[in-house]
Amino acid sequence: MPKNGNEYDSVSRYYSEASANVAQVIPLGIPALGDQLDSDSLLDHLDGVLFTGSPSNVEPKYYAGEQSDEGTLHDPARDATTLPLIKKVLERGIPMLAICRGYQELNVVFGGTLFQKVQDQPGKMDHRADMTGAIEDRFALAHDIELVSGGILAGLNNGPTVKVNSVHAQGIDRLGEGLTIEAYAPDGLVEAVSVSGASAFALAVQWHPEWNASDNEFSNKIFKAFGDACRERARKR
């Protein structure tokens, strides 16, 4: 992404810490090189892929959406990298966890569409956080989600509901064909999905479980489940 006239590939430290300390895997960053990236050779050496969140939005051309409002942050290099990479990760049965933008990317890959501004949709909540406040307040638990019985997330939680943070303006509009709903927000917005019939762990969530993952029991279980799937992949390779 551009910053101060330069281009950077970066990731929040919270993803790295949750991966290393909770999932107990070795985190490595993948550069957003689009078709310059030899993804096949790369995936030969990976036991799992985490698709992170980002301040940028998926360009609406990928889901036949309306042009974004002026000033909306996009990242064409990331789109050109992650959208094809998600397909290859799933085709090869590599465990995958997708968060926030990664969650939205997965839905787009499966032919789904996105609300660009959930807060403007009739009957929907404002899922955004105050980005001017302290980071602890930004990622504080915000609302309950209802877990779908029999799903991956329901199997990780002690009960049908759990509270999560909420730091997003975009969200799933039409669900991609081949995705299974794992959780709903109180306003009916889809908050988590899994890939139907996937040969490996393939989970995506709209909220940010990487924040405080060591101390939040539900987030901890999500990252541990991802880590266990990565180790199982490594054992079988």
C-alpha positions in Angstrom: 0.0 0.0 0.0 1.2 3.5 -0.7 2.5 5.6 2.2 4.5 8.8 2.1 5.2 8.4 -1.5 6.5 4.8 -1.1 4.9 1.4 -1.4 4.9 -1.1 1.5 3.8 -4.7 2.1 3.1 -4.8 5.9 1.1 -6.7 8.5 -0.1 -5.8 11.9 2.0 -7.2 14.7 -1.1 -8.6 16.3 -1.5 -11.2 13.5 2.1 -12.2 13.9 1.9 -12.5 17.6 -1.4 -14.5 17.5 0.1 -16.9 14.9 3.4 -17.4 16.8 2.1 -17.4 20.4 -1.4 -19.0 20.1 -1.4 -21.0 16.9 2.3 -21.7 17.6 3.3 -21.5 14.0 6.1 -19.5 12.3 4.6 -16.5 10.6 6.0 -15.4 7.3 4.8 -12.4 5.1 3.8 -12.9 1.5 4.5 -9.9 -0.7 1.7 -8.4 -2.8 3.3 -9.1 -6.2 0.3 -10.2 -8.2 1.3 -12.4 -11.1 4.9 -11.8 -10.4 4.6 -14.1 -7.4 5.4 -17.8 -8.0 2.5 -18.9 -5.8 2.8 -22.6 -6.8 6.4 -22.8 -5.6 5.5 -20.7 -2.5 2.7 -23.0 -1.5 4.9 -26.0 -1.8 6.6 -24.8 1.4 3.6 -23.6 3.4 1.4 -25.5 5.9 -1.3 -22.8 6.3 -2.2 -19.4 5.0 -3.7 -16.5 7.0 -5.4 -13.8 5.0 -5.4 -10.7 7.2 -7.5 -7.6 7.5 -6.5 -4.3 6.0 -7.5 -0.6 5.9 -8.2 -1.1 2.2 -11.3 -2.5 0.5 -11.6 -5.0 -2.3 -12.1 -3.2 -5.5 -15.8 -3.4 -6.5 -15.0 -4.5 -10.0 -14.3 -7.9 -8.7 -17.9 -8.4 -7.5 -19.8 -6.2 -10.0 -20.3 -3.5 -7.4 -20.9 0.2 -7.8 -17.9 2.5 -8.0 -16.5 3.3 -4.5 -16.9 6.7 -3.1 -14.0 9.1 -3.7 -11.3 8.6 -1.2 -12.0 5.0 -0.5 -8.7 3.1 0.0 -8.0 0.3 -2.4 -5.0 -2.0 -2.8 -4.9 -3.3 -6.4 -1.6 -5.2 -5.7 -3.2 -7.1 -2.8 -6.3 -7.9 -4.9 -4.1 -9.3 -7.7 -2.3 -11.4 -5.2 -4.8 -12.7 -2.7 -7.8 -13.4 -4.9 -5.9 -16.0 -7.1 -4.0 -17.2 -4.0 -7.2 -18.1 -2.1 -8.3 -20.4 -5.0 -4.9 -22.2 -5.1 -4.8 -22.6 -1.3 -8.2 -24.3 -1.3 -7.4 -26.4 -4.4 -4.3 -27.8 -2.7 -6.1 -28.5 0.6 -3.9 -26.0 2.6 -5.4 -24.8 5.9 -6.7 -21.3 5.7 -7.9 -18.7 8.2 -9.3 -15.4 6.7 -10.0 -12.3 8.8 -11.9 -9.1 7.9 -10.7 -8.1 4.4 -9.6 -11.7 4.0 -13.1 -12.8 4.9 -14.6 -10.5 2.3 -12.0 -11.7 -0.3 -13.1 -15.3 0.2 -16.7 -14.4 -0.4 -15.8 -12.5 -3.6 -13.7 -15.5 -4.8 -16.9 -17.7 -4.5 -18.9 -15.2 -6.5 -20.5 -13.3 -3.6 -21.0 -9.6 -3.3 -20.3 -7.0 -0.6 -22.0 -4.1 1.0 -19.6 -1.2 0.8 -21.3 0.6 3.7 -23.2 -1.8 6.0 -24.4 1.2 8.1 -26.4 2.6 5.2 -28.4 -0.6 4.7 -32.0 -0.7 6.0 -32.2 -2.6 9.3 -28.4 -3.0 9.7 -26.2 -1.8 12.6 -23.2 0.5 12.4 -20.4 -2.0 12.6 -17.7 0.6 12.5 -15.4 1.5 15.4 -14.2 4.9 16.5 -10.8 5.0 14.8 -9.7 8.2 16.7 -9.8 6.6 20.1 -7.3 4.3 21.9 -6.7 1.0 20.2 -8.0 -0.8 23.2 -11.4 0.9 22.7 -11.3 0.3 19.0 -11.0 -3.4 19.4 -13.2 -3.8 22.5 -15.9 -6.4 22.4 -18.9 -4.7 20.7 -21.8 -7.1 20.0 -22.9 -10.8 20.3 -22.9 -13.1 17.4 -25.1 -16.2 17.0 -23.2 -19.3 16.1 -24.8 -21.8 13.7 -25.3 -25.2 15.3 -23.0 -27.9 14.0 -20.5 -25.4 12.5 -16.8 -25.1 13.2 -17.2 -22.1 15.5 -20.1 -23.7 17.4 -17.8 -26.6 18.1 -15.2 -24.2 19.6 -17.5 -22.3 21.9 -19.3 -23.1 25.1 -22.8 -21.9 24.1 -24.7 -20.6 21.1 -23.5 -16.9 21.3 -20.3 -15.1 21.9 -19.2 -11.4 22.0 -16.8 -10.1 19.4 -15.3 -6.8 18.3 -16.5 -4.9 15.3 -14.2 -2.8 13.1 -15.6 -2.8 9.6 -17.8 -0.8 7.2 -18.0 -3.5 4.5 -19.8 -6.8 4.9 -21.2 -9.7 3.0 -24.3 -8.9 0.9 -24.9 -12.0 -1.3 -23.2 -15.1 0.1 -20.8 -16.8 -2.3 -22.0 -20.2 -3.6 -20.0 -23.0 -1.8 -19.7 -21.1 1.5 -21.5 -22.2 4.7 -22.6 -19.6 7.2 -21.0 -20.0 10.6 -22.4 -17.0 12.5 -24.7 -14.0 12.3 -24.7 -10.5 13.9 -27.8 -9.4 15.7 -28.9 -7.5 12.6 -28.7 -10.6 10.4 -25.4 -9.7 8.8 -23.2 -12.8 8.1 -20.2 -12.6 10.5 -18.4 -15.9 9.7 -18.3 -18.6 7.0 -16.5 -21.8 6.2 -15.9 -23.5 2.9 -18.4 -26.2 2.2 -16.7 -29.6 1.7 -13.2 -28.2 2.1 -10.5 -30.9 2.5 -8.8 -28.9 5.2 -9.6 -26.2 7.8 -11.1 -23.2 5.9 -12.7 -20.6 8.1 -13.3 -16.9 7.7 -14.5 -14.3 10.2 -15.5 -10.7 9.9 -14.2 -9.6 13.3 -10.6 -9.5 14.6 -9.7 -12.5 16.7 -6.0 -11.6 16.5 -6.6 -8.8 18.9 -5.9 -10.1 22.5 -5.9 -13.7 21.2 -3.8 -14.9 24.1 -6.4 -13.8 26.7 -9.8 -14.1 24.8 -10.9 -17.7 25.1 -12.9 -17.8 21.9 -10.1 -16.1 19.8 -7.6 -18.4 21.4 -9.5 -21.4 20.3 -9.8 -20.1 16.7 -6.1 -19.7 16.4 -5.3 -23.0 18.1 -7.6 -24.8 15.7 -5.8 -23.1 12.8 -2.4 -24.1 14.2 -3.5 -27.7 14.8 -4.6 -27.9 11.1 -1.3 -26.5 10.0 0.6 -29.1 12.1 -1.6 -31.9 10.7 -0.8 -30.6 7.1 3.0 -30.6 8.0 2.8 -34.1 9.4 1.2 -35.5 6.2 3.4 -33.7 3.7 
